[in-house]
Amino acid sequence: MRIGQTDAVSGGTKRGRAETLQGAVAFTEGGAEHIHESTMKAETLATILTALILFLAALTVRAEAVTEFCPATVENASPIGASLGTAASAYAYELQALTPRAVDASIIADTDHGWFSWSIADVTLHGVTRTNHIKLNGRYQLEEYVIAESAPLAVAFPSAVVLRHAWVVLGKTSGEVKLGWDARGPTSCDPPGFASASIADPPKAPTAQATPTPLPSAAGATSTAVPTNPPFGISTCAKPFAEATVTRPVAPDFSDFGLLQPGGAALSVVAVAIDEHGKRVDAWLLSSSGLGEFDLAALRAARVSEYSGGISYCRPTKDTYLFQAVAFPNY
């Protein structure tokens, strides 16, 4: 799951926004229900019931299951001492996952000079908090999430290559019990849904700039990539690569705009695990809006929305989509 690598406002390939706007017919419309001439006892009961609903909503959100398709993913691969998209004999990258762990893995890479592989052992992924400031309704909204990430790693190739894609093909963990990876032992992984034929293809590529060198490595010495065969037969087709996407988004059923601060907005991000057939496997709250009621509405909306899975090398594949729900306040 590539988190935080796309512009959530302009619309990254892995993100989608389901907006709840005042007066928008396609979405939730109106405000909270008003009860006139209520007695003090009724108001007190309503307050208690509201607090109970919000408490249960928060519990429901926290209790959501989480699904990972691989013990770790290869992220932020970039050439050392060269611009993105140009050939380099060494690359920097990181491993990411949803929870802290140590990882042993075999990694494979597709390059302009063929396929290569290398192995890493006992690489520690520490829990980190990542934040994005996203401009919504004229103000910046904080998007915060917790993942696990390794220190930068490095791999050296026999000669300069342009790295197109890289992923973990076989991995195992130690110290990971929350999601049960330790009990599974060595696990084979399919490629995720890549956005394009190469990580350097626009619009994913940032402004070309050299990567600082030397690069620190959490696993000690730089790994050495060796030539290998493709992990499967490589086919040609009209659409060889695509990330998972939402095909029928559903807006959150939320109407209590009075909970939102004037001029602000509520932003919830739900991670949706999707199988190769486009079926939702799981959904969980990745970044909270701070409003349990809206988080629960976003989670429900993500669950009933419809999706298409990823495509890698013309093959349907499992992938994770980030469903972004936004509510603007009533004025």
ABEGO torsion letter per residue (X at the ends): XBBGABBAAAGBAABBBBBBBBGBAABBBEBBBBBBGBBAAAAAAAAAAAAAAAAAAAAAAAABBBBBABABBBBGBBBBGBBBGBBBABBBBBBBBABBBBBBBBBBBBBAAEBBBBBBBGBBBBBBBBBBBBBBGGBBBBBBBBBBBBBBBBBBBABBBBBABBBBABBBBBGBAAAGAAAAEBBBBBBBBBABABAABOAABBBBBBBBOBBBBAAEBBBBBBBBBBABBBBBBABABBBBBBABBBBBBBABAAABBBGBBBBBBBBBBBBAAGBBABBBBABBAGBAAAAAAAAAAAAABBBBBBBBGGBBBBBBBBBBBBBBBBX
